[in-house]
Amino acid sequence: MPILAKEPDIYPESLLDQPAESPDDSWFAMYTLARQEKELMRKLRPLNIAHYGPMIQQRKRSPQGRIRTSYVPLFTGYVFVRGDEVARHDAVSTGCISRCLPVTEYEELVQDLRCIRQLVVAGSEVRPEPKPLVGRMAMVKNGAMKGLKGTITKALSQHRLTVLVNFMQQGASVIVDEADVELL
């Protein structure tokens, strides 16, 4: 049983599928204070500020031997926010943010975040990759992750597909079946 129930990590649910509501809408990478990602998202929802902070399940064994499940940010310290200058100001005013980084290539960011979301929703064990990996480009041909492109690497006889968020030069990886992947 999880320590805390899983909370929504995206608001609204269709955020990554919808076009900008107004020409003033921009994307921002909000770098939070230490361990404030969930608190920031809790404060943004009532303000109706669109955001995405991917969360992954993490299982650890306690000193007493119990398995504890918790939900942790995939990208430690980051929550992505979409809105105008008023939304940016309201987000910064929550007291959870250290830095606000404007995103200039927002189409690329949204596409990268869609891929990350697809990995997380597929239910696979997603692992953060803080540094880009060297490997061959590949695309998943079958299954829930069909169409995802990323870097394929092999370690301990397992193939991992790493999807990169270029804006941050960080990514997420998941184990894939070699038969479901086609090298590009």
HELIX and SHEET records of a PDB file:
HELIX    1   1 GLU A   37  LEU A   44  1                                   8    
HELIX    2   2 GLU A   85  VAL A   92  1                                   8    
HELIX    3   3 TYR A  106  VAL A  121  1                                  16    
HELIX    4   4 GLU A  178  ASP A  180  5                                   3    
SHEET    1   A 5 ILE A  10  TYR A  11  0                                        
SHEET    2   A 5 ALA A  50  TYR A  52 -1                                        
SHEET    3   A 5 TYR A  78  GLY A  83 -1                                        
SHEET    4   A 5 SER A  26  THR A  32 -1                                        
SHEET    5   A 5 ILE A  97  VAL A 103 -1                                        
SHEET    1   B 2 MET A  55  ARG A  61  0                                        
SHEET    2   B 2 ILE A  67  PRO A  73 -1                                        
SHEET    1   C 6 ARG A 127  GLU A 129  0                                        
SHEET    2   C 6 GLN A 170  VAL A 176 -1                                        
SHEET    3   C 6 GLN A 158  VAL A 165 -1                                        
SHEET    4   C 6 LYS A 149  ALA A 155 -1                                        
SHEET    5   C 6 ARG A 136  VAL A 140 -1                                        
SHEET    6   C 6 VAL A 181  LEU A 183 -1                                        
END                                                                             
